[in-house]
């Protein structure tokens, strides 16, 4: 434990202590707690994303009749649980005046629910509903995100908050990206894996992800014990000193956020997360349908794609700060974040030369589908080099789109676009290059968007406790993660690629245009400095004076000058 604690320590520089708000020991303890919050946010995102690429083949293995629409409900159960319980956990933390107990309870639940996900084969019936329940409990446990954001806003100074919020966004984004990479790494265990308990419980490429969550959850639980985590709140003390106020209540009354800008950013965050999560949800079934990959191939290839995406996203995070020193944050958000996400959706519109390959079970003949004049062929897996017993057929423009009644019960393991999806027979296919290019745009645009939305949102609200507003922001992300997989998996299954990616491209484009209209208002908040018997004088916190905001002497002198000016008037 001592070694872990040493890794979390951050020593202050001389300038960090010039304001006199804390000692060197208090500074180190405060930043230790902030870094533990980073890890918690990473783990909560990881707990959601680590199963995204593997949940479909895992569900299909447990219950072949569940279908892709039920997949949407399973993926959406996590954010629904988080959305419902986030306000309750936030209220609980406020009531206690401490976040320790809510976080310990939520992390204990996280480990239990993750273990349940890995033990689904022990249930003889209703396995898909137990999977749904386990994912809902994971969502309930991740409602601690709102408490973490609230603490982060209270435990950082003005000049630290932008960096801290950016690091939280980085931690969450890496959690979303690293999760599928870990899923791909454990494909080495295979579908059968190794028996853990009387040949009834196995460690395989599906259950290993749950056990990873259990181990990391227990570690996170230990980090919140009093020996390591010590709550430190400094934002209120700093704001009172800077504005010369006598109480917190008086301090917050002087601050007036731009509510339209705040709600604009919340809606933009909803749209951004909606588009990112839906792609991760559909990535595996999409590649299996378009490229005729097996379950193992899809997990393996997507692991590599997402690993490269993680490296690319991490590089982008490092470039955001120097880029924003040259270009205004609003323009980087609009053109670097949302515009690239729009391109990413547009690129996914079908551009192949022919429809995707349609797989038919061996006992289904061409004539049974009313297809004449085409020669069937046996498809060999281009990864495993193991030939299957599945017959595939290409459809050209002359093939009728109607499908006679055929029993496909034996085609559950078909490789390719399933005949039950009518659009597979008429829609042009997607190319591998298309898929990779669209994912690259997403890997660049999403980290820029999520980081700068959170950063600008914090600046719009100003140097004040942001627990309630951060809770609303978290809720919008939860709602998008709940609706996105259900809504878009249904559209994908019933209507195909044009409707799926056309809808999301329009959503991103409309949001981008609204942000462009609001660009002049997405700036640090205006606040008033007041004194007894004095008039309110508006003071605009411009980016050029960010350094003076963290300087105690300059801040106090500025307050006195404004107060004197008000008195003269």
N, C-alpha and C positions, 0 to 999 in steps of 0.2 A: 504493500500500500504506500509506503514511503517513497518508493521509486516512481510510482504513478503520480504522486503529489509533486515530486520534483519536476516531472515533465510538464505539469500544468502551471508552474510558477512563472511570473513575469515581473522582472525587476524594474522599478521606476527610474526614469532619468531625472536630472535636477529640475528641468522645466515642468515635469509632471506634478511636482509638489509645490511649485511656486505659488499656487493659489491658496495654499494653507487649508484646504478642505479635508485633507487626510494625511496620515503618516505613511511612511514607506511600507510598514507592515500591513496597514489597512489597504493600501493600493494593491499589494501583491495578493492579498486575500480576495479583494474585489475582482481582480482579473482572473483569478483561479475559478471563481464562481461563474464568470462570464464564459470562460472556455468550456466549462462543464455544460453550460447551456448550449454552446455550439454543438457539442457531441450529442446532446439529447435531440436537438433538431435534426441532426444528420440521421440518427437512429430511427426517429419517427418516419422520416421520408423513406428510409431504407426498408422499414417494416411494411410499407405500402407497396414499394416498387419491386422488391426482390422476388415476388411471385408473379409479376405481370406477364413475363414471357413463358413461364412454366405452368400457370394456372389452367390454361386451356387444355394442353395435353394431359395434365394431372386430372382435371375434371372428366375428360373423355375416357381416361383409363378407369376411373372409379365408377362413372355412370355414362356409358356411351350415348344414352338417350337424352342427356341434359340439354344439349344444343348451345349455339353461340349466344342466343338471347339470354339464357340463364347465366352465361358467362358475364354479361354486362351487369347483372344484379349482384353477382359475387364481387366483382371489382368495385361496384358502387357502394357495397355495404360498408366498406371502411370509411369513406368520407361521410356517409350518413351518420354513423355512430359518432364521428368526431364533431360533426355539425350540431347534433342534438346535445351532446354533453359538454362542449366547450364553454358555453355560458355558465353551466352549473359548476364546473370545475373552477372557472374564473371567479365566480361568486364565493365559492368555498375558500379559495386562496385569500380573497379580500377579507372574508369574515375572520379567518385565522390570523391575518396579518403576516402570514408566512407561506412560502410555496413548497416547503420541504415535505410535509405530510401528503398533500395532493400528488406530488411527483413520485414519492415512494409507493403510494397505492397504485398509481397509474402504471408505473414500471413493473410492479409485481403482476398486475393484470396482463400487461404486454407479454411477459414471459409465459404465463399460463396459456394465453390464447395462441401463442406461437407453437407451443408444444401440442395443443389440441389439433392445429392444422397438420402437424406431422404425424398424428396418430389416427387419421381418418380411416385407415384400412381396418382398424379394430372394430369399427361400427358395422354390424351386419347389413343394416338397411338405412335408407335416407342419408347417404353419405354426402350428397350434394347440399342438403340442408344443414348438415353439421359444418360443412365447409363455409357456407354462407354465415352461419352463427360465429364461427371462429374469426372470420374477417370483420364482422361487426364488432366483436370484442376488441380486436386490434384497433379499430377506429375509435372506440370508447377510450382506450388507453392513450391514444395519440391526441386526445382533447387537451392534454397538457401543453400543447404548442401555444395556445393563447396565454397561459400562465407564464411560459418561458418568454414570450415576446413582451409581456407586461413587465416582467422583472428586468429584462434587458433595457427597456426604456428608463427604468428607475435606477439602474446600476451603472449608467454611463453619463459622462458629461456631454455638453453640447458638441465640443470639438471631436469627441470620440464616437458619437452616435452614428454618424454616417458610415464610418468604417465598421462599426459593430453590426449595424443592420446589413451592410454588404456581406460581411462574413457569415451572418445567419443565412442569407440568401444563397451564398456559396455552399454552405453546409447542407441546406435542404436540396439544392440542385444536384450536388454530388450524391446525396442519398438516392435521389430518383434515378441517377445514371448508373451508379455503382451497383445498385440492387440487381438489375438484369445481368450485369457482368458476372456477379457472384453466382447467379442461377446458371449461366453458361459454364462457369468453371466446374460446377458440381455435376455436369453432365457426364463426367468421367465415371461416376458411380453407375450409370446406366439406369434403365427402367426397373430392373429387378433389384439391383443393389445388394446389400448385405443384411442378413437377418440380425435383429437386435434382441428379439424376445420370442422364443418358441416358434420361430418361422412365421409369426403373425405380424410382427412389426419390423419394417425394413428401413434401412438407411439407403435411400436412392436419390436420383437427381431431382425428385420432387420434394421429398420430406427433408432433405438436407437444409433447404432454405429456412424452414421453420426452426430447426435446431440452431442454426446460425443466429437467428433472432433471439433465441433463448439465452445463449451465451452472452451476447452483446447486451441484452436487457439486464442480466444479472450484474454485469460490470457497471452499467449505468446506475443501477440501484445502489451499489456500493459507493459510487462517487457522490451521492447525495446524503451520505451519512455525515453527522456533525464533524467527524474527524477531518473531512476533506472540504465539504461545501459550507461556506459561511456567508450568509446573506448580508449584502452591503448595498445601501441605497444612498445615492449621492445627488441625483438630479434635482430634487426639491431644494436641497441645501444650496446648490449652485445657482439655481434660478432666483432664490430669495436674495442671495448676495449680489448678483448682477443687477437686479432691479431695485435694490434697496427696500424691499418689502419686509413687513414684520411677521407675516404669516403666509402659509401656503395658499390659503383660500384667496387672500388678497392678490397673490402672485398670479394665480390661474385666471382671475377675473380680468386681468389686464391683457390677456391673450385671446385673439379672435381669429381662429383659422378660417381659411377660404373653404367653406363646406362644399361648394360645387366642384372645386378642384379635388378635394378629398374623395368625393363620391365618384368622380370621373376615374381616378386612379384605382379605386376599388373595383369598378366595373371592368376596367382594362385588365386588372389582375385576374378577374374571373374568366375573361375571354382567353387570356394567355394560357392559364393553367388548363382550361377546357381543351384547348388544341394540343397541348403537350401530352396530357394524360391519355387522350383518345388514341394518339399515335402509338404510345407504348402499349396500350391495351390491344390494339388491332395488329401490331407489328407481326406477331407470330402467326395468327391465322391468315393475315394478308399474304405473307411470303409463302405459306403452305399452299394457298389457293393459286397465287400468280405463278410461282416457280416450281410447283410440284415437289416441294421439299418434304421429307419425312419430319416427324416430331423432333428427332434427334438432330437432324440437319438444321431445322429452323432455330432450335435453341443454340446450337453451336455457332452458326453464322451470325445470329443476332447478338450473341455475346461479343464477337469480334467487332461487329459494327458499333455496338454501344461502348465498347472499350475505347475505340478510336474516337467516338463522340465525346467520351468523358475527358480524354486528353485534350481534345479541341476546345471543349467548354472550359476546362481549367485554364488553358492559355488565354481564352477570352476574358475570364475573370481578372487575370493579371493585367490585361491591357485596358480595362474599363477606366481605372483611375487616371492614368496618364492621358487617355483619349479625352476624358471629360475636362481635363485642364486646358485643352486646346479648343474643344467644341462644347457648347452648352449641353447640359445633361438632357434637356428636353429633345434636342435634335438627335442626339445619340440614341435615345429611347425610340423615337419615331422611325428613323431611317435605319439604324443598326439593329433594332429589336423587332419592331412590328413589320417593317417592310420586308425583311428577310423571312419572317414567318409567313407572310402572304405569299412570297415566292415559293417557299417550301410546300405550301398547300397546292399552289397552282401547278407546280412541277409534277405532282402526283396524278394529275389528270391522265387517263390512259393514252399512251403514244405508241404502243406496240404495233407490229405489222399484222397480227392476227389475234383472235380471241385466245384466252388462256386454255391450256390443255384440260380436257374434261375426263376424269377417271371413271371407269365403269368396272364393276366387279366382274370376275371371270365368268359367272353364270348369266350375265346380262349381255344379250346379243345386240348387234347393230339393228337388226330388223325389229327388235322389240321396242326400239326407240323411234322407229319410222325413218331410219337413216340408211340410204342406199348409195352405193357407188364409192364408199370410202373404205380404205384398207386399215384395219386396226393394227396396232403394233404394241409390243411389250416394252414398258418403260423401265430403264435401269437407273437406280439411284446414282447421281453423279458424285456423291460423297462417299457412300459406303461401298459402292461397286457391287452391291448385292441385288440381283434382279428380283423384282416382285412378280406376283401372279396377277397383276392388275392390267387391264386393257385400257388404252387411252385412245381418244379420237379427237381430231381437230375439226372444228366447225368452220365452214366458210359461209359467205353471204347467202349461198343457196340453200342452206340447211333450214328446215322449218323450226320455228321456235317453240312450238307446242310439244309437250312431253306426255306420252301415254302413261297410264298407271303402271308403274314398275316397282317391284319390291327391292329396295336398296338396303335391306337389313344387313346383308353381308358385305356392304361397301363402306362400312364405318371406318376402315383403315385405308380408304382410297387416297391416293396421292394426286393432288390437283384440285381443281375447282369442282365442288360437289354439284351434281345435277339438280339437287333440290333448290339451288340458287339460280333462278331462271336467267338472270342477267349474265351468268357465266357463258351462255351459249351465243350471245350477240355482242357483248361489250368487247372492245379491243383490250388486249392485255397490257400489263405494265412491264417495263424492262428493268433489269437489275440496276443499270446505270441510273435510270430515273429514280429508283428507290434510294440509292446511295446519295444522289445529288440533293433530293428533298430532305433526307435526314441530315446532311451537312448544313443546309440552310437552317434547319431547326436547332442543331447543336450550337450554332453561332447566335441565332436570334433569341432563343429562349433565355440563356444566361444574361444577356444584355438587358432584355425586357424585365425579367423578374428582379434583377438587382436594382435597376434604376427606378422601377416603380416603387419598390420598398424605400429606397433612399430619398427620392423626391417626396414620397408620402410622409416620411418622417420630418423633412424640412418644412413641408406645407403646414404640418401640425405644430411645428416649433418645439422649443425646449420645455416640454411639459410631460407629465405621466401619460403614456399613450396606451394604457392597457385596454380601455374600452374600444378605441379605434383599431388597435392591432387585433383585437378579438373579432371585430367586424371584417377586417381584411382576411383573417384566417377563415372565418365563416364563408366568405365568398369563394375562397379557394376550395373549401370542403364541398360547397354546393356544386361547383364546376366539376370536381372529381367524382361526385355522385351522379350528376346528370350526363356528363360527357360519355362515359363508357356505355351506359344504358341507351341513351338517345342515338349515338352514332353507330353502335354495334347493330341496332335494329335497322337503321337506314342502310348500313353496309349489307346486311343479310338480305333485305328485301329489294333494295333499289340499285345497289352496286356502287362503283367507283365514282361515276360522274356526280351523283347526288351527294355522296359522302364528302368528297374533297371540294366540290363546288360550294357546298354550304359552308364549310369551314373557311374557305378562302374569302367568301363574302363577309363573314363575321369579322375576320381579322382586318379586312380592308375598311369596313365601316368604322371600326374602333380606331384605326390609324387616322382616318380623316377627322374624327372627333378630337383626338389628341392634338392634331395639327391646329384645329380651331382654338383649342384651349392652351396652346403653347405659351402664351404670354402670361398666363395665370399660374403655371406650374413652377412657382418660385417660392423661396422661403417666406413664411407667414409674416404678416404685419402684426405688431403688437403695440400695446399702449403702455407707457410708463406713467404712473399716477402718484400723486402725493396728497395728503390731507389738505382740503381747501383749494387745491390746484386743478386747473383744467386738464383734460386728457390731451396728450400730444402724441400723434402717431409717429412711430419710429419704424422705418423699414430696414430689416436685417438683410443687407445685400451680401452676395457671395464674396465681394472684395474685402469685407470686414469680418470674415469668419474668424480670422486669427485673433482679432480684438475681443471677440465674444468669449474666448477662453482665457483672456488676460484679466485678472481681478482688478488691477489698478485702473486700466483703461476703461473697463466696464463701469466701475464706480464713478470715475470722472465724467464719463459720458452721461450717466444718470443725473449727476449734479448739474451739468451744463444744460440739459434739457429741462430740468426742474426750474433752474434759474430763468431760462427763457420763458417758460410758462408763467412764472411769477411776474416777469416784466410785462408780458402781454396782458 
